[in-house]
Amino acid sequence: MTDAPEPRSLSFGAQAAAYERGRPSYPPESIDWLLPAGVRDVLDLGAGTGKLTTRLVERGLDVVAVDPIPEMLEVLSSSLPDTPALLGTAEEIPLPDASVDAVLVAQAWHWFDPHRAVKEVARVLRPGGRLGLVWNNRDERLGWVKELGEIIGHEVDPFSQTADLPAPFGDIERHQVEWTNYLTPQALIDLVASRSYCITSPEQVRTRTLEQVRELLATHPALSNGTGLALPYITVCIRATLG
């Protein structure tokens, strides 16, 4: 019997549109570092609404998107109608053996059963293929971003964030990119609303959290006088080669 995915990992469907509006994309430098030379066929595993998928398609790659949530794939397909979007999980990937050059996982590896996912990723990769993991983390070292974390929950420490990838993967490397995402105040609200802990909180808690974020936007000196926000990120990347 297949184990059911972790419930919070399936909660995003209720806020798929907010996820697409509020979540950042990924800096080109991180994608350059994750992709191997000569890559052609790429699986975006746990693709969500297609934040990373879009960047891969723009590079002229042949991309397949896989995600377990229909609502997320509907948003992806509305903007990328020519990209195959398949329902599936990291533990049961709906692709043939040795069918892709690279598997990229954006903002999702922590939801997977790592041992089963590693076996499945190894199955669909061609010999010498690449597994790449990437996470966007808010840089909470200073100012209003630190205060935002006190309201909605702090990020993991991006400077120590990593992932254990067992055999048959080797040559494991880590890289990080510091960059800034520019967004509107409403997009910040959407960002918070699309977080799994906000989606799954009782309605009263969720409402209060969003009210506190709006209050921060209205009262913090760095935020209250403008229509645009500069949100700093640290993007953590891990890559490994199929041995």
Secondary structure, DSSP 8 states (H G I E B T S, - for coil): ------GGGGGGGGGHHHHHHHS----HHHHHHHS-TT--EEEEET-TTTHHHHHHHHTT-EEEEEES-HHHHHHHHHH-TTS-EEE--SSS--S-TT-EEEEEEES-GGGS-HHHHHHHHHHHEEEEEEEEEEEEEE--SSHHHHHHHHHH-----TTT------TTEEEEEEEEEEEEEEE-HHHHHHHHHTSHHHHTS-HHHHHHHHHHHHHHHHH-TTTTT-S-EEEEEEEEEEEEEE-
